Amino acid sequence: MRPLSIVGDGASALARRLATRLDGRVAVVERGDDAAGSDRSEPDRSGPAADGGVVDGGSADRVGRPDADTEIAFDADGNWRGRGRVEGCDDLLDGLAPDHDYLLAVGESRLRVPAILLGADPDPESVPGTVLATAGGPEEVALDALVADLDDAEPWITRETLVRRVEASADADRSGAIATFTGRVRARDAPDDDRTTHLAFEKYEGVAEDRMDDIAEELTERDGVFDVRMHHRTGVIEAGEDIVFVVVLAGHRREAFRTVEDGIDRLKDEVPIFKKEATESETFWVHRRD
């Protein structure tokens, strides 16, 4: 899934214009204050490309059933609207990623994803993600260029996304096992260690992806292994968050477990990804210290 944060006056209007230009399933997520001020006479589906729903992050007192943490309503055509709670922005992205190709977050500036800033005096430092464009209003944004930039940006991949992909493999009916590995940011090795606040990952664009693809293809050639997928996130990843995934579809558990272990070992040894660690007292490149 390719997420985009749209911040500033006219963000909701730009999201609906953009949704009609995107090829695939699109989720539009609005903050409660932005959703309340938008024109609800517009349909939730902005056209054939916006094959999804609008998630309204409104406060609990706006939910029709106060005893429900999540509320979703469908109409006769299968369109839906929902309100609910998530623990954090990353949880929202993780939940929507497996079923959507794009996510347009209206008015949410905390996401570490590509962003569009609207308004007279946009401040790129106000958002943690890469700013793809700035404009005075939604009508000034060149949609064709924006779509191209969004498709070139880093996608949001989850473990569940990779599991869905291997489940759709041609040999899935021969498989009796799916094994996964998830690497995450460890806050500390021992109770008295200086706490790690976050890691920052950089990779050689194109080279890292090609090497991971090569490793996955080589592992898939093993007897009893039908599909291997792997993904390593880049940028700033905070303590407790996921970094890397390896997913293996195999005939039996032994092949699956062995291949998952070999896959993550080879990824760490062979893929050019560099890690900077930030603790409460210092920041350093891990490969240089090693």
Contacts in CASP RR format, 6 or more apart in sequence:
PFRMAT RR
TARGET T0000
AUTHOR 0000-0000-0000
METHOD contacts of the structure
MODEL  1
MRPLSIVGDGASALARRLATRLDGRVAVVERGDDAAGSDRSEPDRSGPAA
DGGVVDGGSADRVGRPDADTEIAFDADGNWRGRGRVEGCDDLLDGLAPDH
DYLLAVGESRLRVPAILLGADPDPESVPGTVLATAGGPEEVALDALVADL
DDAEPWITRETLVRRVEASADADRSGAIATFTGRVRARDAPDDDRTTHLA
FEKYEGVAEDRMDDIAEELTERDGVFDVRMHHRTGVIEAGEDIVFVVVLA
GHRREAFRTVEDGIDRLKDEVPIFKKEATESETFWVHRRD
1 93 0 8 1.000
1 96 0 8 1.000
1 97 0 8 1.000
1 98 0 8 1.000
1 100 0 8 1.000
1 101 0 8 1.000
1 102 0 8 1.000
1 103 0 8 1.000
1 155 0 8 1.000
1 156 0 8 1.000
1 157 0 8 1.000
1 161 0 8 1.000
2 101 0 8 1.000
2 102 0 8 1.000
2 103 0 8 1.000
2 150 0 8 1.000
2 151 0 8 1.000
2 153 0 8 1.000
2 155 0 8 1.000
2 156 0 8 1.000
3 93 0 8 1.000
3 102 0 8 1.000
3 103 0 8 1.000
3 104 0 8 1.000
3 105 0 8 1.000
3 111 0 8 1.000
3 113 0 8 1.000
3 114 0 8 1.000
3 156 0 8 1.000
4 18 0 8 1.000
4 102 0 8 1.000
4 103 0 8 1.000
4 104 0 8 1.000
4 105 0 8 1.000
4 113 0 8 1.000
4 114 0 8 1.000
4 115 0 8 1.000
4 116 0 8 1.000
4 132 0 8 1.000
4 150 0 8 1.000
4 153 0 8 1.000
5 105 0 8 1.000
5 107 0 8 1.000
5 108 0 8 1.000
5 109 0 8 1.000
5 111 0 8 1.000
5 113 0 8 1.000
5 114 0 8 1.000
5 115 0 8 1.000
5 116 0 8 1.000
5 127 0 8 1.000
5 129 0 8 1.000
6 14 0 8 1.000
6 15 0 8 1.000
6 18 0 8 1.000
6 104 0 8 1.000
6 105 0 8 1.000
6 106 0 8 1.000
6 107 0 8 1.000
6 115 0 8 1.000
6 116 0 8 1.000
6 118 0 8 1.000
7 107 0 8 1.000
7 108 0 8 1.000
7 109 0 8 1.000
7 115 0 8 1.000
7 116 0 8 1.000
7 117 0 8 1.000
7 118 0 8 1.000
7 126 0 8 1.000
7 127 0 8 1.000
8 107 0 8 1.000
8 117 0 8 1.000
8 118 0 8 1.000
8 119 0 8 1.000
9 118 0 8 1.000
9 119 0 8 1.000
9 137 0 8 1.000
10 118 0 8 1.000
10 137 0 8 1.000
10 138 0 8 1.000
11 34 0 8 1.000
11 106 0 8 1.000
11 107 0 8 1.000
11 116 0 8 1.000
11 118 0 8 1.000
11 138 0 8 1.000
12 30 0 8 1.000
12 34 0 8 1.000
12 35 0 8 1.000
12 37 0 8 1.000
12 38 0 8 1.000
12 39 0 8 1.000
12 106 0 8 1.000
13 138 0 8 1.000
14 116 0 8 1.000
14 118 0 8 1.000
14 137 0 8 1.000
14 138 0 8 1.000
14 141 0 8 1.000
15 28 0 8 1.000
15 30 0 8 1.000
15 104 0 8 1.000
15 106 0 8 1.000
16 28 0 8 1.000
16 42 0 8 1.000
16 46 0 8 1.000
16 50 0 8 1.000
17 46 0 8 1.000
17 138 0 8 1.000
17 143 0 8 1.000
18 104 0 8 1.000
18 143 0 8 1.000
18 146 0 8 1.000
18 147 0 8 1.000
19 26 0 8 1.000
19 28 0 8 1.000
19 46 0 8 1.000
19 47 0 8 1.000
19 49 0 8 1.000
19 50 0 8 1.000
19 102 0 8 1.000
19 104 0 8 1.000
20 46 0 8 1.000
20 47 0 8 1.000
20 49 0 8 1.000
20 50 0 8 1.000
21 49 0 8 1.000
21 143 0 8 1.000
21 144 0 8 1.000
21 147 0 8 1.000
22 49 0 8 1.000
22 50 0 8 1.000
22 101 0 8 1.000
22 102 0 8 1.000
22 147 0 8 1.000
22 150 0 8 1.000
23 49 0 8 1.000
23 101 0 8 1.000
24 49 0 8 1.000
24 51 0 8 1.000
24 101 0 8 1.000
24 102 0 8 1.000
25 51 0 8 1.000
25 52 0 8 1.000
25 99 0 8 1.000
25 100 0 8 1.000
25 101 0 8 1.000
25 102 0 8 1.000
26 46 0 8 1.000
26 49 0 8 1.000
26 50 0 8 1.000
26 51 0 8 1.000
26 52 0 8 1.000
26 100 0 8 1.000
26 101 0 8 1.000
26 102 0 8 1.000
26 103 0 8 1.000
26 104 0 8 1.000
27 52 0 8 1.000
27 53 0 8 1.000
27 55 0 8 1.000
27 96 0 8 1.000
27 100 0 8 1.000
27 102 0 8 1.000
27 103 0 8 1.000
27 104 0 8 1.000
28 44 0 8 1.000
28 46 0 8 1.000
28 50 0 8 1.000
28 53 0 8 1.000
28 54 0 8 1.000
28 55 0 8 1.000
28 103 0 8 1.000
28 104 0 8 1.000
28 106 0 8 1.000
29 54 0 8 1.000
29 55 0 8 1.000
29 57 0 8 1.000
29 92 0 8 1.000
29 96 0 8 1.000
29 103 0 8 1.000
29 104 0 8 1.000
29 105 0 8 1.000
29 106 0 8 1.000
29 108 0 8 1.000
30 38 0 8 1.000
30 54 0 8 1.000
30 55 0 8 1.000
30 56 0 8 1.000
30 57 0 8 1.000
30 106 0 8 1.000
30 107 0 8 1.000
31 57 0 8 1.000
31 58 0 8 1.000
31 106 0 8 1.000
31 107 0 8 1.000
31 108 0 8 1.000
32 56 0 8 1.000
32 57 0 8 1.000
32 58 0 8 1.000
32 59 0 8 1.000
32 62 0 8 1.000
34 106 0 8 1.000
34 107 0 8 1.000
35 54 0 8 1.000
35 56 0 8 1.000
35 57 0 8 1.000
35 58 0 8 1.000
35 106 0 8 1.000
36 58 0 8 1.000
43 79 0 8 1.000
44 52 0 8 1.000
44 53 0 8 1.000
44 54 0 8 1.000
44 79 0 8 1.000
44 80 0 8 1.000
44 81 0 8 1.000
45 51 0 8 1.000
45 52 0 8 1.000
45 53 0 8 1.000
45 79 0 8 1.000
52 79 0 8 1.000
52 80 0 8 1.000
52 100 0 8 1.000
53 79 0 8 1.000
53 80 0 8 1.000
53 81 0 8 1.000
53 82 0 8 1.000
54 81 0 8 1.000
54 82 0 8 1.000
55 82 0 8 1.000
55 83 0 8 1.000
55 84 0 8 1.000
55 92 0 8 1.000
55 96 0 8 1.000
56 62 0 8 1.000
56 81 0 8 1.000
56 82 0 8 1.000
56 83 0 8 1.000
57 83 0 8 1.000
57 84 0 8 1.000
58 83 0 8 1.000
58 84 0 8 1.000
60 66 0 8 1.000
60 85 0 8 1.000
62 83 0 8 1.000
63 71 0 8 1.000
63 83 0 8 1.000
63 84 0 8 1.000
64 71 0 8 1.000
65 71 0 8 1.000
69 84 0 8 1.000
69 85 0 8 1.000
70 82 0 8 1.000
70 83 0 8 1.000
70 84 0 8 1.000
70 85 0 8 1.000
71 82 0 8 1.000
71 83 0 8 1.000
71 84 0 8 1.000
72 80 0 8 1.000
72 81 0 8 1.000
72 82 0 8 1.000
73 80 0 8 1.000
73 81 0 8 1.000
73 82 0 8 1.000
74 80 0 8 1.000
86 92 0 8 1.000
89 108 0 8 1.000
89 110 0 8 1.000
89 111 0 8 1.000
90 241 0 8 1.000
93 103 0 8 1.000
93 111 0 8 1.000
93 113 0 8 1.000
93 156 0 8 1.000
93 158 0 8 1.000
94 158 0 8 1.000
94 160 0 8 1.000
95 158 0 8 1.000
95 160 0 8 1.000
96 103 0 8 1.000
97 103 0 8 1.000
97 156 0 8 1.000
97 157 0 8 1.000
97 158 0 8 1.000
97 160 0 8 1.000
97 161 0 8 1.000
98 158 0 8 1.000
98 160 0 8 1.000
98 161 0 8 1.000
98 163 0 8 1.000
98 164 0 8 1.000
102 150 0 8 1.000
103 156 0 8 1.000
105 111 0 8 1.000
105 113 0 8 1.000
109 115 0 8 1.000
109 126 0 8 1.000
109 127 0 8 1.000
110 128 0 8 1.000
111 127 0 8 1.000
111 128 0 8 1.000
111 129 0 8 1.000
112 128 0 8 1.000
112 129 0 8 1.000
112 235 0 8 1.000
112 236 0 8 1.000
113 129 0 8 1.000
113 156 0 8 1.000
114 129 0 8 1.000
114 130 0 8 1.000
114 131 0 8 1.000
114 132 0 8 1.000
114 149 0 8 1.000
114 150 0 8 1.000
114 153 0 8 1.000
114 154 0 8 1.000
115 127 0 8 1.000
115 129 0 8 1.000
115 130 0 8 1.000
115 131 0 8 1.000
115 132 0 8 1.000
116 131 0 8 1.000
116 132 0 8 1.000
116 133 0 8 1.000
116 134 0 8 1.000
116 135 0 8 1.000
116 141 0 8 1.000
116 146 0 8 1.000
117 123 0 8 1.000
117 124 0 8 1.000
117 126 0 8 1.000
117 127 0 8 1.000
117 131 0 8 1.000
117 133 0 8 1.000
117 134 0 8 1.000
117 135 0 8 1.000
118 134 0 8 1.000
118 135 0 8 1.000
118 136 0 8 1.000
118 137 0 8 1.000
118 138 0 8 1.000
118 141 0 8 1.000
119 134 0 8 1.000
119 135 0 8 1.000
119 136 0 8 1.000
119 137 0 8 1.000
120 136 0 8 1.000
122 131 0 8 1.000
122 134 0 8 1.000
122 135 0 8 1.000
122 136 0 8 1.000
124 131 0 8 1.000
124 134 0 8 1.000
128 236 0 8 1.000
130 153 0 8 1.000
132 146 0 8 1.000
132 149 0 8 1.000
132 150 0 8 1.000
132 153 0 8 1.000
133 141 0 8 1.000
133 142 0 8 1.000
133 145 0 8 1.000
133 146 0 8 1.000
133 149 0 8 1.000
135 141 0 8 1.000
154 234 0 8 1.000
157 231 0 8 1.000
157 233 0 8 1.000
157 245 0 8 1.000
158 242 0 8 1.000
158 245 0 8 1.000
159 180 0 8 1.000
159 182 0 8 1.000
159 242 0 8 1.000
159 245 0 8 1.000
159 247 0 8 1.000
162 180 0 8 1.000
162 229 0 8 1.000
162 230 0 8 1.000
162 231 0 8 1.000
162 245 0 8 1.000
162 247 0 8 1.000
163 178 0 8 1.000
163 180 0 8 1.000
163 247 0 8 1.000
165 227 0 8 1.000
165 229 0 8 1.000
165 247 0 8 1.000
166 172 0 8 1.000
166 178 0 8 1.000
166 226 0 8 1.000
166 227 0 8 1.000
166 228 0 8 1.000
166 229 0 8 1.000
166 247 0 8 1.000
166 248 0 8 1.000
166 249 0 8 1.000
167 178 0 8 1.000
167 249 0 8 1.000
169 175 0 8 1.000
169 226 0 8 1.000
169 227 0 8 1.000
169 249 0 8 1.000
171 226 0 8 1.000
171 227 0 8 1.000
171 249 0 8 1.000
172 226 0 8 1.000
172 227 0 8 1.000
172 249 0 8 1.000
174 226 0 8 1.000
174 251 0 8 1.000
175 226 0 8 1.000
175 249 0 8 1.000
175 250 0 8 1.000
175 251 0 8 1.000
176 250 0 8 1.000
176 251 0 8 1.000
176 252 0 8 1.000
176 253 0 8 1.000
177 248 0 8 1.000
177 249 0 8 1.000
177 250 0 8 1.000
177 251 0 8 1.000
177 252 0 8 1.000
177 253 0 8 1.000
177 255 0 8 1.000
177 256 0 8 1.000
178 247 0 8 1.000
178 248 0 8 1.000
178 249 0 8 1.000
178 250 0 8 1.000
178 256 0 8 1.000
179 247 0 8 1.000
179 248 0 8 1.000
179 250 0 8 1.000
179 253 0 8 1.000
179 256 0 8 1.000
179 257 0 8 1.000
179 259 0 8 1.000
179 260 0 8 1.000
180 245 0 8 1.000
180 246 0 8 1.000
180 247 0 8 1.000
180 248 0 8 1.000
180 260 0 8 1.000
181 244 0 8 1.000
181 245 0 8 1.000
181 246 0 8 1.000
181 247 0 8 1.000
181 260 0 8 1.000
181 261 0 8 1.000
181 263 0 8 1.000
181 264 0 8 1.000
182 242 0 8 1.000
182 244 0 8 1.000
182 245 0 8 1.000
183 242 0 8 1.000
183 243 0 8 1.000
183 244 0 8 1.000
183 245 0 8 1.000
183 264 0 8 1.000
184 240 0 8 1.000
184 241 0 8 1.000
184 242 0 8 1.000
184 243 0 8 1.000
185 196 0 8 1.000
185 198 0 8 1.000
185 199 0 8 1.000
185 237 0 8 1.000
185 238 0 8 1.000
185 239 0 8 1.000
185 240 0 8 1.000
185 241 0 8 1.000
185 243 0 8 1.000
186 196 0 8 1.000
186 239 0 8 1.000
186 240 0 8 1.000
187 195 0 8 1.000
187 196 0 8 1.000
187 239 0 8 1.000
187 240 0 8 1.000
188 194 0 8 1.000
188 195 0 8 1.000
188 196 0 8 1.000
194 279 0 8 1.000
194 280 0 8 1.000
194 281 0 8 1.000
194 282 0 8 1.000
195 239 0 8 1.000
195 279 0 8 1.000
195 280 0 8 1.000
196 239 0 8 1.000
196 277 0 8 1.000
196 278 0 8 1.000
196 279 0 8 1.000
197 238 0 8 1.000
197 239 0 8 1.000
197 278 0 8 1.000
197 279 0 8 1.000
197 280 0 8 1.000
198 236 0 8 1.000
198 237 0 8 1.000
198 238 0 8 1.000
198 239 0 8 1.000
198 278 0 8 1.000
199 236 0 8 1.000
199 237 0 8 1.000
199 243 0 8 1.000
199 275 0 8 1.000
199 276 0 8 1.000
199 277 0 8 1.000
199 278 0 8 1.000
200 235 0 8 1.000
200 236 0 8 1.000
200 237 0 8 1.000
200 275 0 8 1.000
200 276 0 8 1.000
200 278 0 8 1.000
201 232 0 8 1.000
201 233 0 8 1.000
201 234 0 8 1.000
201 235 0 8 1.000
201 237 0 8 1.000
201 243 0 8 1.000
201 273 0 8 1.000
201 274 0 8 1.000
201 275 0 8 1.000
201 276 0 8 1.000
202 234 0 8 1.000
202 235 0 8 1.000
202 273 0 8 1.000
202 274 0 8 1.000
202 276 0 8 1.000
203 232 0 8 1.000
203 234 0 8 1.000
203 271 0 8 1.000
203 272 0 8 1.000
203 273 0 8 1.000
203 274 0 8 1.000
204 272 0 8 1.000
207 272 0 8 1.000
208 232 0 8 1.000
208 271 0 8 1.000
208 272 0 8 1.000
208 273 0 8 1.000
211 270 0 8 1.000
211 271 0 8 1.000
211 272 0 8 1.000
212 230 0 8 1.000
212 231 0 8 1.000
212 232 0 8 1.000
212 267 0 8 1.000
212 271 0 8 1.000
215 228 0 8 1.000
215 230 0 8 1.000
215 263 0 8 1.000
215 266 0 8 1.000
215 267 0 8 1.000
215 270 0 8 1.000
215 271 0 8 1.000
216 228 0 8 1.000
216 229 0 8 1.000
216 230 0 8 1.000
217 228 0 8 1.000
219 225 0 8 1.000
219 228 0 8 1.000
219 248 0 8 1.000
219 259 0 8 1.000
219 262 0 8 1.000
219 263 0 8 1.000
219 266 0 8 1.000
220 226 0 8 1.000
220 227 0 8 1.000
220 228 0 8 1.000
222 255 0 8 1.000
222 259 0 8 1.000
223 255 0 8 1.000
224 250 0 8 1.000
224 251 0 8 1.000
224 252 0 8 1.000
224 255 0 8 1.000
225 248 0 8 1.000
225 249 0 8 1.000
225 250 0 8 1.000
225 251 0 8 1.000
225 255 0 8 1.000
225 256 0 8 1.000
225 259 0 8 1.000
226 249 0 8 1.000
226 250 0 8 1.000
226 251 0 8 1.000
227 248 0 8 1.000
227 249 0 8 1.000
228 246 0 8 1.000
228 247 0 8 1.000
228 248 0 8 1.000
228 249 0 8 1.000
228 259 0 8 1.000
228 263 0 8 1.000
229 245 0 8 1.000
229 246 0 8 1.000
229 247 0 8 1.000
230 244 0 8 1.000
230 245 0 8 1.000
230 246 0 8 1.000
230 247 0 8 1.000
230 263 0 8 1.000
230 264 0 8 1.000
230 267 0 8 1.000
231 244 0 8 1.000
231 245 0 8 1.000
232 243 0 8 1.000
232 244 0 8 1.000
232 267 0 8 1.000
232 271 0 8 1.000
232 273 0 8 1.000
233 242 0 8 1.000
233 243 0 8 1.000
233 244 0 8 1.000
234 273 0 8 1.000
237 243 0 8 1.000
244 264 0 8 1.000
244 267 0 8 1.000
246 260 0 8 1.000
246 263 0 8 1.000
246 264 0 8 1.000
246 267 0 8 1.000
247 260 0 8 1.000
248 255 0 8 1.000
248 256 0 8 1.000
248 259 0 8 1.000
248 260 0 8 1.000
249 256 0 8 1.000
250 256 0 8 1.000
250 259 0 8 1.000
274 285 0 8 1.000
274 286 0 8 1.000
274 287 0 8 1.000
275 285 0 8 1.000
275 286 0 8 1.000
275 287 0 8 1.000
276 283 0 8 1.000
276 284 0 8 1.000
276 285 0 8 1.000
276 286 0 8 1.000
277 283 0 8 1.000
277 284 0 8 1.000
277 285 0 8 1.000
277 286 0 8 1.000
END
